[in-house]
Amino acid sequence: MATWGYKNCPYTTSIIRDVADRKLTEHQLQRSIKEKEMLLKEIHHRVKNNLMIISSLLSLQSRYIKDENSKTIFMESQNRARSMALIHERLYQSTDLKNIDFGDYIQTLASDLYDTYVMDKNLIKMNIETDKLNLDIDTSIPLGLILNELVANSLKHAFSKGDNGTIDIKFQKQNDKYSLEVKDNGKGFPKDIDYKNTDSLGLMLITSLSEQIDANLEYVGYPGTSFKISFNEKKFQ
């Protein structure tokens, strides 16, 4: 609105715009976004449920297996399914449908694995030190599987029966570089083992998934075992 004068008479000029169409378009866009968010939440929820069903089926099937090695394979597959299900559960519960708090995820997954494998909690201790950092789902899933393999390997193989031991897990970010480290003070790998060339499915997964997220994988062995994964978060289009 503008006010002006002419021959000592005041005049006002006003411009009136019809914004009804714009308001209607904005409302339709907002409704469309909400519908897509609800749909994406439902997808994460269903993926999580399906993965948990797979985990449960593996658990049920393992009860009929007498061979301990075969039973262990079923348990490991069950844990891998659960590690992925946990990410989709976090995304379903979050207002951000693309990222999760990976520090919180580490706390939950590592605690679940600890309860699964450790019978005497007075002997084996686990220390978790994480920053509150969000990761994209495309990074979280492979990194979650890497974490599952590293922690499970330490819990299963690092200590002999009756040993005291400690497992340390650290997740932090310095500048633009993320790092995840899993370290134990156990008996370590055999000195002649090449973790990049082995028949162990767990170690093959660690190597392959590290390459998938363009991570640098560092291994230090004996005494104890330490794996450190360093990476810049990969941005997927």
C-alpha positions in Angstrom: 0.0 0.0 0.0 1.3 3.5 -0.9 0.0 6.9 0.1 0.5 9.9 -2.2 -1.0 13.3 -2.9 -2.3 15.2 -5.9 -3.6 18.8 -5.9 -3.6 18.8 -2.1 -5.7 15.7 -2.0 -4.4 12.5 -0.4 -4.7 9.2 -2.3 -3.9 5.7 -1.5 -2.9 3.0 -3.9 -3.3 -0.7 -2.8 -2.5 -3.9 -4.6 -4.7 -6.9 -3.8 -3.4 -10.3 -4.7 -5.5 -13.5 -4.6 -3.3 -16.0 -2.7 -5.9 -18.7 -2.4 -4.3 -20.8 -5.1 -0.8 -20.4 -3.5 -2.2 -21.4 -0.1 -4.0 -24.4 -1.6 -0.8 -25.5 -3.3 1.2 -25.1 0.0 -1.4 -27.1 1.8 -1.3 -29.9 -0.8 2.5 -30.0 -0.7 2.6 -30.2 3.1 0.0 -33.0 3.1 2.0 -34.9 0.4 5.2 -34.6 2.5 3.4 -35.9 5.6 1.9 -38.8 3.6 5.4 -39.7 2.3 6.9 -39.5 5.7 4.2 -41.8 7.1 4.7 -44.2 4.2 8.5 -44.2 4.8 8.0 -44.9 8.5 5.7 -47.8 7.7 8.4 -49.2 5.3 11.1 -49.0 8.1 8.6 -50.6 10.5 7.8 -53.5 8.1 11.5 -54.1 7.2 12.3 -54.2 10.9 9.5 -56.7 11.5 10.6 -58.9 8.6 14.2 -58.9 9.9 13.0 -59.9 13.4 10.9 -62.7 11.9 14.0 -64.0 10.1 16.0 -63.7 13.4 13.2 -65.6 15.2 13.1 -68.4 12.6 16.8 -68.8 12.8 16.6 -69.1 16.5 13.8 -71.7 16.3 15.6 -73.7 13.7 18.8 -73.7 15.7 17.0 -75.6 18.5 16.9 -78.7 16.3 20.6 -78.6 15.4 22.9 -80.9 17.4 26.2 -79.9 15.8 27.6 -76.9 17.8 29.4 -75.4 14.8 26.2 -75.3 12.8 24.3 -73.9 15.7 26.9 -71.1 16.0 26.5 -70.2 12.4 22.7 -69.8 12.9 23.3 -67.6 16.0 25.7 -65.4 14.0 23.2 -65.0 11.2 20.5 -64.2 13.8 22.7 -61.4 15.3 23.3 -59.9 11.8 19.6 -59.7 11.1 19.0 -58.1 14.5 21.7 -55.5 13.9 20.0 -54.4 10.8 16.5 -54.5 12.3 17.7 -52.2 15.1 18.6 -49.5 12.6 15.2 -49.6 11.0 13.6 -49.5 14.4 15.6 -46.4 15.3 14.6 -44.8 12.0 10.9 -45.6 12.6 11.0 -44.0 16.0 12.9 -40.9 14.8 11.6 -37.7 13.4 14.6 -37.8 11.0 13.9 -40.6 8.6 17.3 -40.6 7.0 19.7 -40.5 10.0 20.1 -42.2 13.3 22.0 -41.5 16.5 24.8 -44.0 16.0 26.2 -43.6 19.4 22.9 -44.7 20.9 22.8 -47.6 18.4 26.2 -48.8 19.6 25.1 -48.8 23.2 22.1 -50.9 22.4 23.7 -53.4 20.0 26.8 -53.9 22.0 24.8 -54.5 25.2 22.6 -57.0 23.4 25.6 -58.9 22.2 27.2 -58.8 25.6 24.0 -60.3 27.2 24.0 -63.0 24.5 27.6 -64.2 24.8 28.8 -63.4 28.3 27.7 -65.8 31.0 29.8 -64.5 33.9 29.6 -60.7 33.8 32.1 -60.4 36.7 34.8 -61.7 34.4 34.3 -59.8 31.1 33.8 -56.0 31.2 32.7 -53.8 28.3 33.5 -50.1 28.2 31.6 -47.9 25.6 32.7 -44.4 24.8 30.7 -42.7 22.1 29.9 -39.2 20.9 26.4 -38.3 20.0 26.7 -38.4 16.2 24.1 -39.0 13.5 24.9 -41.2 10.5 23.0 -41.6 7.2 21.2 -44.9 6.9 23.4 -45.9 3.9 26.5 -45.7 6.2 24.8 -46.9 9.4 23.8 -50.4 8.0 27.2 -51.5 6.8 28.9 -49.9 9.9 26.4 -51.6 12.1 27.2 -55.0 10.6 30.9 -54.3 11.0 30.3 -53.4 14.7 28.3 -56.6 15.1 31.2 -58.7 13.7 33.9 -57.0 15.7 32.1 -57.1 19.1 30.9 -60.7 18.6 34.4 -61.8 17.6 35.9 -60.3 20.8 33.2 -61.8 23.0 33.5 -65.3 21.4 37.2 -65.7 20.8 39.3 -63.2 22.8 39.1 -64.9 26.2 39.4 -68.5 27.4 36.9 -69.8 29.9 37.6 -68.3 33.3 39.7 -65.4 32.0 39.2 -61.8 33.0 39.0 -59.4 30.2 38.0 -56.0 28.9 36.5 -54.9 25.6 36.6 -51.2 24.7 34.4 -49.6 22.1 35.0 -46.0 20.9 33.1 -43.9 18.4 34.0 -40.3 17.7 34.5 -37.6 15.1 37.5 -35.4 14.6 37.1 -32.7 12.0 35.3 -34.5 9.2 36.6 -37.9 10.0 34.6 -40.5 11.9 36.3 -43.4 13.7 35.0 -46.6 15.3 37.4 -48.7 17.3 36.8 -52.1 19.0 39.7 -53.3 21.2 40.1 -56.2 23.6 43.0 -57.3 25.9 42.5 -61.0 25.1 44.7 -63.6 23.6 44.6 -62.1 20.1 44.7 -63.7 16.7 47.3 -66.3 15.8 50.4 -64.4 14.7 50.5 -65.9 11.2 46.8 -65.0 10.4 46.1 -62.6 7.5 42.7 -61.1 8.4 42.3 -59.9 4.8 42.7 -63.4 3.4 40.8 -65.8 5.6 37.9 -68.2 5.4 36.2 -66.5 8.3 32.9 -65.0 7.1 33.0 -62.4 9.8 36.4 -61.1 8.8 35.5 -61.1 5.1 32.4 -59.1 6.0 34.5 -56.6 7.9 36.9 -56.1 5.0 34.2 -56.0 2.3 31.9 -53.6 4.2 34.8 -51.3 5.1 35.5 -51.0 1.4 31.8 -50.3 0.8 31.9 -47.1 2.9 35.4 -46.2 1.7 36.8 -46.7 5.2 40.4 -47.2 6.2 40.7 -50.4 8.2 43.5 -50.7 10.8 44.3 -53.9 12.6 46.7 -54.3 15.6 47.1 -57.7 17.0 48.9 -59.4 19.9 48.6 -58.9 22.7 44.9 -58.4 22.3 43.1 -57.4 19.2 42.2 -53.9 17.9 40.3 -52.9 14.8 39.8 -49.2 13.9 37.6 -48.1 11.1 38.1 -44.5 9.9 35.9 -42.8 7.3 34.3 -39.7 5.9 30.5 -40.1 5.8 29.6 -41.0 2.2 26.9 -38.9 0.7 24.5 -40.9 -1.4 22.3 -39.3 -4.0 
